[in-house]
Amino acid sequence: MQLRYNYRVYPTPGQQDSLARVFGCARVVYNDALRARRDAYAAGLPYIKDSALQTRVITDAKRTPERAWLAEVSSVALVQALGDLHVAFRNFFASVAGKRKGGRIAAPRFRSRKDNRQAVRFTRNGFSLRPNRRLYIAKVGELKVAWSRELPADPSSVTIVGDAAGRYFASFVVEVNAQPLPPVDSEVGIDLGLTTFAVLSNGKTIASPKFFRRAERTLRKAQKALSRKDKGSKNRAKARIKVAAAHARVADTRRDWAHKQSTTIIRENQAVYVEDLCVKGLARTRLAKSVHDAGWGMFT
């Protein structure tokens, strides 16, 4: 089975500029391809095949003065961005035809440079792990990686992610052999709540951590400081990063806590029964802030 391993990376200022260029080029290729298919549909023309679309928005576009700068970045990232669009269209068509489970998926949308999260993916011919324990990215350089744990196998791809707080991550996909946990005799049922996060059928209770509520004062202070800054100023950019970092700290803490609690329950029980909650419905009530803060979906 495939697993994903995430690590923090620390690019230099020059490498950050190179990554920003890759993010932008991949976004432009994605948007150009989406616009070409939309225009063809509006004009009543046949659906543009994947190979023809790649030739138009990457190969031929590099020869034009308007898109000549696409050649400055690795073509691997551009091809993978186009692959994301192909997958989005296939999922959309499968959803419309009723061949895909779950809620209906909307048609692909244009990517914005103002999105809080930018990401590009590289396959084996676009990255490598160096003997000095650095991650080499084509046309970016060797990135310093905080190896919090060892990779169990050679990765097949890596996704470089930049978030709103100015942090960068490398997300590797590796193929590993599934090792089942040793069987146990106990089973448990879980009742989720807000005052008490969970009540287990064996009598154990899990207190609600309320990560957002505890950090609300800090978040409010940072948001007020941001609202006082002039739009477009450097001080506003600094204040925006502080707000994003405060929210990221809450999200990271909640994610780590949910992983630890769920892993403990899974290892101690052979079967786990959780009540079926309509989180979307509860999120539309006056309890929305508490529901989102609890992170039931992440936990289950």
Helices and strands as residue ranges (DSSP letters): E 2-10, H 13-42, H 50-54, I 55-59, G 61-63, G 65-72, H 75-96, E 118-123, G 124-126, E 127-129, E 134-137, E 141-146, E 157-162, E 168-175, E 187-192, E 196-200, E 205-207, H 211-227, H 234-268, E 271-274, H 279-282, H 288-294, H 296-299
